[in-house]
Amino acid sequence: MNPTGVGLGVAVTVGLLTAVAAMLVPQRIRAAVVGVGTAVCGAAGTAAGISALSGTTVDLDLPDLLPLSGVVITVDALGGLFLAVTGGVAVAAGIYGIGYARHTARLAQAVFPLFVVAMLLVVAAGSVGTLLVCWELMALFSLLLVVTEHQRGPEVAAAGRWYAVMTHLGLIAILAGLLVLAAHATGDSFPALRAAGPHLSPTVAATVFLATVAGFGSKGGIVPLHAWLPRAHPEAPSHVSALMSAAMVNLGVYGIVRVGFDLLGGGPRWWWAVVLGLGAVSAVYGILQAAMSTDLKRLLGYSTTENMGLALVGVGAAGMFASDGNRVLAGLALAAALLHLVNHAAFKTVLFLSAGSVLHGAGTRDLDALGGLRRSMPATTAAFGLGALAASALPPGTAFVSEWLLLQALIHGLPASGVITAIAMPLAVAAVALTAGLAVATFVKAFGVGFLARPRSAAAEDASESPASMLIGMGIAGLACVGLALLPTLVLPAIGRVAGSTQTDVVTIQLVGAAGSLSPLMLAIALGAAIVLVMAVLRLAAARRTARLWDCGAGPLSARMEYTATSFAEPLQRVFDDVLAPETDVDVTHTQESSYLVEAVEYRRRVPDRIERRLYQPVLALVAAWGAAGRRLATGSVHRYLGYGFYTMCGLLILLVVTR
């Protein structure tokens, strides 16, 4: 067996053995066993992915392992990229879990490596049956992990219900789309589907594509199917949140690319205009909600919607360019999307792990109650600061290179033919630019208010640094961020083998077929040199004297005088009032002696998810009304139930007589 097959086999075997060991070993060593086993499983998956990216593929058919369809394992370059990313996230999350999950329940620790194995098998699936089974296992294991801390409060159970419903509705959409495709092929294997895809009628092909986009998009958290994501991510254990946000949601984009480009062989321009539009709306809406959020993990959850939206903008642009016959720009846009997924996996891992460290050390994730963590949690502060820079799309941040590549593809596509393309490309450029600016404001708020400001609660004042294993996990993800920011040329050749778009040397990215080049390492060196030079000049020019900072005559600054996360976001909320539709409430308490004298003023502001309120609340109200009607029908009377059956039978007989 080749290295790819060996790596995948080792990953699956180690993951299964780790799950068994978690059920058997005593509690004092269980977290260490699970953490090390998961890290080894992830490392083997990463090795298998790197091997597949180098050209070593796997095709394995196990017809007796699964009834009816059997199991087909196929790993190509596209699957190898997602194998490597998923495995890398699992390494950091596994090591982090050694310190974080010491008191987690036995079942949850056993499910954790199984979740990793299921994700690895999703991208290795080579048939419809295999993909659907692995997809459902991934959904089931992640659901169990989301509700791990159900005893903590009703919010966890609510998040689990939302996630369960949304993920299974997505599965139904994927199932419907792929079964329609398989019905027009000679089998359910990917080669059979690939052969049948170009011969489908436009209506059938569009049905397959739209159904799978809806199903895979729900897993990716795109708007308006994102409602589960800002609920499940905050309530899941933080190392699970990292796996879900940095690895699992990527598989939604993987499914769209696999079905749209690979199995269906592309498609008309309007398919990909839909994908690009969904991506642009998701990116802008997600980062707007993140900018308003004061819950640190909820903020990161909405940020995931934003970044998946940016990736779909690249995928949609690639499809539009390919439908126009412009393979060069199509490859560039797809490479930008795939590189952004890799970058997002790195910085979202370090951000979620850092948020978990804050929750572990301070006991809260409310930014309005945090502050002062740079003194008590310096390593966590450094890790979150690195992740915030990486997510802000500023040089030398990790996301800067992928968003620069995406903008290059969109800008070079402006002169492209077609009315749809001429309209979509400028709007996509505007959406990416607006998203980048809002992302900077969002993470300045999160880092400045949560870590650099004065502590606003006793919990923040008494916070303590996390154990070494948690810091090592964050460090691994942080090193990945630094490497991807300074030397993306190390991974772009592998991505280019999937998308075919860029040329690189050791430090420079050179676009193929389009004007443009970038050297992230040299840019970082230049920025560092400029900062050092400015600081040196200021130090030499400034006279040395000591004076107390001007405090407006109010005395030393206190935490009450500084911006909170809510007040920091207030100007942005006013700008986007029409989009966000915030709810505000002011309660004024007057003194008993006179209504002209005010005793207290209480101000509350809430920024609800407007799409959720307009789309999901009416549906939930309808379901509740249907349930209430059902309770009135189900009275417990056997005679009434027999009557229901009698009248139903009579109605069916009448229908048959009329229609025959």
N, C-alpha and C positions, 0 to 999 in steps of 0.2 A: 504494500500500500504506500502511496506517495506521502510526502510530509503534510500536505493539507488534510488528507484523510486521517493520518496518525494524530495530528493536533486536535482535530474535531473529535475523534474517538476518545482521546485522553480527557478532553474537556467534559464530554458527556459522562464518562466513567467516573471521573473524580467528583463531578457534581452529584451523581447518584449516591456514591459511597459517602460523601459528606452529609447528605440528607439522612442516610441510614445511621451514620455515626451520631448525628445530632439527637436522634431518638434514644440512643443507648448510653452515651457518656454522661458522667455526672455534671452537675451545673457548674462547678468551679472551673472546668476546662472546656465547657461546651462552646462558649463564645470564641475561644481561641481556635478550637477545632474547625468550627464553621467558617471563621474568618480566613484562616490559612487555606482551607479546602476551597472556598470560593475564589480566593486570589489565584490559586493554582489552576482552577477551572478557567478563570478569565485569562490567565497568561497563556494557557494552551489554546484557547479560542483566538487570542490575538496572533499567536504563531501560525495557526491555521489560516487566518485571514491574510496575513502577510505573504504566506506561501501562495495562496490563491491569487493575490495581486501580482505576484511575480510570474504567473502563467501556469502554475500547477493546479489543475482543476480536479474535481472529484465527481464521479457518477456511480452511484451505488443503488441497486434495486433489491429490496427485501420484500418479496411478494407475500410471504407468510406472516409477517409481523403485524399487519393490520387487516382486518376483514374487508372484503370487497376490493379495495383499491391497493392494498399493500403500502409499503413505505418506500419513497423514492428520495434519495439524497443527492443533490447536485449543488456544487459550490463553484461558481465562476468568479470573474473579477469583481462584478457588482456585489455579489454576496460576500466575497472576501473583504471588501471595504467595510461593510456593516459588521461582519464577524470581528474584525480587528477593533473597531470602535467599541462594540458591546463588551468585548473581552477586556479592553483597557479600563473602561468604567468599572467593571466588576472587580478588577484588581484593587483599585483605590477604595471602592465601597467595602470590599471584603476585609481589608486590613483595618479600615476605619471602624467596622463593626465589632472588632475585638474589644475595644474599649467602650463603644457606645451601646452595644446590645447585651451587656453582661447580665442584665436582669430581664431580658425579653423571654417570653414564654417558649417552651420547648418546640411546640408545633411551628411557631413563626420562624424560629431559627432553622428548622428543618426545611421549611418551604423556601427560604431565601436562596440557597444554591439551585433548587429546582426551577426557580424563576429565571435564573441566569441560563440554565440549560435550555429552557423553553425558548428564550429569545435567540440563542445561538441556533437552535433547530429551525426557527421560523425562516431565517435567511438561508438555511441550507436545504429547505424543502424544495423538491423538484417535481411535485405534482399537486393537484388541487386537494386531494384527500389529505396528504401529508401536511400541507400548509394550513388547512382548516383545523386539523387536530392540534397541531403545535400552537396555532394562534389561540385556540380556546384554552389550552393548558396555560399559556402565558397570561391570558386574561384571568383565569381562575386563581393562579398563584399570586398574581399581583393584587387581586381583590382580597385574598386572605391576609396579605401583608398590609394593605391599607387599613383594615379593621383590626389590626393587632392590638391597638391600645383602645379598644371599644369601651373599656370601663372608665376611661378618662372623661367622657362626656358625650352628650347626644350628637355633637357635631361630627364625631367619628362615624357613628352609625349612619347619619345622613349622607356623609361623603361616600360611604360604602354603597348606599342605595343608588345614589346618582351614578357612581362609577359602574355598578353592575348593570343598570338599565342601559346606559349609553354604550358600554362596550358590547353588550349583547345585541343591541340594535345595529351597531356597526358590523358585528359578525353576520347578522341576517343579510345586510346589504352586500357584504363580500360574498357570502354564500350564493345569493341570487345571481350576482354578476358572473361569478366564475362557473356556476352550473349552466347558465345560458351559453357561455363560451364553450364549455366542455361538451354540451349537447350538439354543437356544430363541428366537433372534432372527432377523431378516431379513438381518443382516449383522454384521460385527465392529466397525463404527463405534460410537462412544459414543452418538450419538443413537438408533441402532437398539437398543443394549443398554438404554438408558434407557427406551425404550418397552416393551421386553419384561420388564423387571425386576418391575414390580408384578403381572404375570400369571403368574409362576412358582408352581409348587406349593411348599408349605412345605418339603418335603424337598429339592427341587432348590435353592431359595433358600438354605437352611441349608448345603447342601453347598458352594455357591459361596462363601458368606460365610466359613465356617470354613477352607476351603482357602486363600482369599486372605489371611485374617488370619494363618495360619501362614506363608505365603510372604512377605508384606510384613513380618510381625513378626520373621522371622529377619533381615531386613536392618536392622530397627530395633534389634536386639540385645535383645529382650525375653526374659525367663526363660521356659522353659528353653532357648531357641534362641540364647543369648548367647555360647556358648563361644568363637566365633571372635573376638569383639570385644576382650577383654582380651589376646589374643595378637597380633592383627594391628595394633592401634593402637600398641603400644610398639615394634614392629619396623619399621614403615613410617617413611620420612623424616618429620620433624615437620610440614612444611608439607602433606604428603599426609595425615598423621593429622588435621590441622585440617580439611581438606576432607572426609575421611571422617566424622569425628565431628560436625562442625558443619553439614554439608550433606547428605552421602549418607544417613545414618541417618534424617534427616527424611523422606526419600522413602518409608520404610516406613510412617510415619504418614499421609503423603499418600495412599498406595495404599489404606489402610484407609478413610480418609475418602471417597476418590473412589468406591470400590466400594460401601461400606456405605450412605452417605448419598445419593450422586449416582446411581449406576447401579442399585442395588437399591431406592432410595427409602425407606431406613430399614429397619425390621424389628421383630420381636418383642423384648420386653424382655430375654429371656434372652440374645440375641446380645450385647447391649451390657453385660450383667452379666458375661459372660465376658471382654470387652475390659477392663472396669473391674477385674476381679479379676486379670487378667494384668498390668495396669499397676501395681496396688498392690503385688503380690508383686515385680515387677521393680524398683520404686522402692526398697522396703525392702531387698531382698537386694543390689541393686547398691551402695547406699551403705554397707551393712555390709561388703561385700568391699572397697570403696574405703577405708573407715576402717582396715582391717587391712593394707592394702598399703604396702610401703616403696619400691616402684618408682614413680617419679613419673608416668610415662606410663601404666602399668598402672592406677594410681589414677584417672587421668583417664578411662581407658577404662571402668572400672566406673561412674564418675560419669555417663558417657553412658547406660548402661543405666538408672541411676536417673532421669535426666531424661526419657528416652523413656517410662519408666513413668509419670511424672507427667503427661506429655502424653496418654497413653492413658487415664489416670484421667479426665481431662477429656473425651476423646472418648467413653468409655464412659458417663459420666454424661450427656453430651448426648444420646446415643442412648436412654438410659433415660427421660429427661425427655420426649423427643420421642414415644416410644411411649406415654407417659401423656397426650399432648396438651398438655404444658406447653412451648410454644414459647419462652417468655421465658427460663426457666431453661436450656433446651437451647441457646439462642443464647449465653447467658452462659458456660456450661461449654465450649462449642466455642471461643468467643473466648479464654477463659483458656488452653485447650490450644494454640491457634495462636500466641498471644502468647508462651507459654512456649517454643515452638519457635524463635521469632524471638530471644528473649532467650538461649536456650541456644546458638544459633548464634554470637551475639556473644561471650559470655563463654568458651565452649569454644574459640573461635578464639584469643583472647588467651592462654588457659591453655596450649594445645598449642604455640603459637608460643613462649611463654616457656619451656616445658619444652625445646623444641628449642634455645633460646638457652642454657639451662643445660648441655645435652649438648654444645653447640658450645664453650662456654667452659670447662667443668670436665671434660668427658669422661666423665661418669657421670650416671646418673639415679637412683641409689640414695640415698634420703633419709638413711639411716644413715651415709653417707659424705660427705654435703654439710654445709652450714652456712657462715656467714660471707660469703655472697654479697652481702649488702647493701653491703659496702665495695668489693668488686672488680667487681660487676655491679649498680650502682645503678638503671639504667634497667630492666633485666630484673626486678629485685626490685620496683620500683614497678608494672610491668605485671602481674606475677604476683599481687601484693597486690591490685590492682584486680580482676583476674579472680576471685581467691578471695573477695573481698567480694561480687562480683556473683553468684557461685554459691552463696553461703551463705544466701540468702533472708532476709537481715537488711536493714532499712532503713538507708541508702538504696541497697541493692544492686539489681542488675538483675532478678534472679529474684523479688524481693519482691513486685512488683506482680502478676505473673502468678500466683504462688502465692496471693496474697491474693484475686484474682478467683476462682481455683479453689475456695478454701475458702468464699467467699461463695456460690458456686453449690451446693456440697455442703451447706452449713448450711441454706440456704433450701429445699433439697430434702428435709430431714429429715421435714417433715410430709406428704410426698407419699404418695399411695395406693399400696397393693401391699406384700405381705410382702417381696418381693425388694428393692424400693427401701428399705423401712424398715430392712432389715438391712444393705444394701450401703453406704448413705450414711454412717452412723456409723463403720463400719469404714474407709471411704475417708478420712474426716476424720482418724481416728487414724493411718492410714498416712502421710498427707501431713504431719501434725504430727511424727511420729517421724522421717520422712525429713529434715525441715527441721533438727531438732536434731542428727541424726547428720552432716548436711552441714556444719554449723558446726564440729563437732569434727574432721571430716576435713580441712577446709581450714585450720583453725588449726594442726593437726599439720603439714600440708604446708608452709605458709608459715613458721610459727615455727621448726620444726626445720630445714627446708631452707635458709632464707634468713637468719633473724635470730640463730640460735644460733652458737656458735663452730665454726670449721671442724674437721671430723673426719678429714680426709685431706689429703695433699699436693695432690691434684687440686683440692679445694675451696680450699685456701690459695692456689694459683697461678692461679685462674680469672681470665679476662679478659672484658671486655665484647664484645658481638657487633658486627658491622659495621653501618653506618648503615641500609642497606636492610632488614635484619632488624628494627631498632628502629622504622623507619617502618611496616613491616607490623604490628608489635605495637601501635604507636600508633594506627593506623587502627581496629583492632579495639577498642582501649581507648576511643577516642572514641565508637564505637558503643555500648559498654557504658554510658558516662556519659550519652549522649543517651537511651537507652532507660530508664535508671534515673530520670532527672530529668524527662523529658518524653515518657513513653509515649503521651501524648495526641496526639503527632504521627503515630503509627502505628495507634492504636486505631480511628480512623474507617475506615481502609482494611480492617482486620481485621473491623470491624463490618459492612462491606459483604459480607463472606463469611459471617459468623455472625449478624449482626444482634442486638446485645445491649447496647451501652453508648452513652452520650452523653458528650461531652467538650467542655470549653472549652479555653483555652490551658493551664491548669495543673490542672484538676480532672477526675477520672473520676466520673461519676454513673451508677449502675446503672439500667437500665430495667426497670420492673415489680417492683423489689425495693429494700428499704431498704439504702442503703449508698453512701458516697462516699469518695474518697481524693484527696489532692493530694500526689503524691510530691515535687514541687519544694518546696512549703512545709514538708513533713516534713523534707526534707534541710536546709533553711535553719534550721529549729528545732533539729535535732540539732547542726548546726555551731555555732549560737549558744550552745547549752547547753555544748558542749565548751569553747569559748573562755571562757565565763563561769566555769566550774569551774576551768580552768587559771589564769585571772587571779586568782581568789579565793585559790587555793592559793599562788600566787606571792607575793601581798601578805601573806598570813597567816603564811607560814612564815618562820622566822628564817634568815638567810643564814649558813650555816656549811658547811664542807667536812669530810667524814669518810669514811673507808674503809668500804665496805659490809661488813656482818657476814658472815663466812665460816665460822661454826661452829667456829672454831679450826683449820680444816684448811688455811689458807693461801689464796692466790688461786684462784678458780674455774678449772677447766680443762674441756675438751670432754668428758672422761670423767665429769665430775660432772653433766652436763646430760642432760635427757631425749633419748633417741633416738626415732625414729619408732616403733620396736617397743615400747619401754617406755611411750610416750605412749598407744598403743592397747591396752595390757594391761588396764586396768580395763574398757574396753568389751568386750574379748574375753571377760573373765570373766562379764560380765552376759549375753552372748549365746552362752555356751559350747554350749548345747544346739542352737543353730541352726548355728553355725560348725563345731563339732566339730574344734577345733584338734588338731594332732599335736605333741607335745612330746617331747624326748629330752634326757636329762642324762647326760653321760659324766664319770665321776670317775676321775682318774688318781692312783694312790697312789705314794708313794715306794718305792724298792726296799728300803729298810731296814725299813719297817714299814707294814703295811696300815692302821694308825691315822692315819698322816700323809698328808695330801692334797697332791699336787704341783700339780694343776690341775683345774679344773671347767669343763666346756664345756656350755653350754646352747643348745639349738636349738629353735626353734618354727616351725612351718609351719601356715598356715591354708589348706588346699586348698579348691577350689571344690566344695562338698559335692554340689551338683546334678550337676556334671560327673562326679564320682566315682561317684555312684549310678546315673546315667542313661547316660552315654556310655562309661564304662570297660567295663561288661558287653557293650555293643554292639561295641566295638572288640575285646574278647576273643573274641566270637563270630566276627567277621570274620577275625581271625587264625587261629582254629581251622579255619574254612572254607578259608582259603588254604593251611594246612598239609595239609588233606585233599586239596585240589586238586593240590598238589605230589606227593602220593603216587600220585594217579591218572595224572598226566602224567609218565610214565616215559621218554617218547621212543620207545616201541615202536610201529611202524606197525601191527603185528598187533593190539595192544591197542586202538588207536584204531579200526581196522576193526570189531573186536568191539563196541566201544561203539556204533558206528553201527548194526550189525546188530541188537543187542538193543533199541536204541531204536526202530528201525523195527518190529520184531516187537511190541513193547509197544504202539505206536500202532495197529497193525492189530488187535490183540486188543481194544483200547479201542473202536475203531470198530465192531467186530462186536458187542460187548456193549451199546453204547449205542444202536445203530440198531434 
